[in-house]
């Protein structure tokens, strides 16, 4: 069964957390760690990869942290998966010379499945995930004011 790697899972949680909570101030990684239970040592590595890829923007200073580098409707789940997944070791066989069966049958099948999965992930934005979090009542630690009289 296909599963998200731990690193990819953490990256998606972190980006959605930033998308939900980075208004008006940047989100500090220690806040994400507290809210999501993501280990700090993993989080910083992932956050830096996301900054270098242009998904997040790092803000320096005592009130610094992370914000989205673009609008959340313009960040695709596939973008995050590609950034983090590109840094992971592959589970594919590492035989010096792949068999003809593996090369002509298994490898094309696997590429097709991966392409279809990435197409699905590219159809989902961080905005979509934020909406799902709101509907589920999770993710936002800030108290929203209700000005109804």
Secondary structure, 3 states (H helix, E strand, C coil): CCCCCHHHHHHHHHHHHHHHHCCCCCECHHHHHHHHCCCHHHHHHHHHHHHHCCCEEEECCCCCEEEECCCHHHCEHHHHHHHHHCCCCCCCCCCCCCCHHHHHHHHHHHHHHHHHHHHHHCCCEHHHHHHHHHHHCCCCCCCCCCCCC
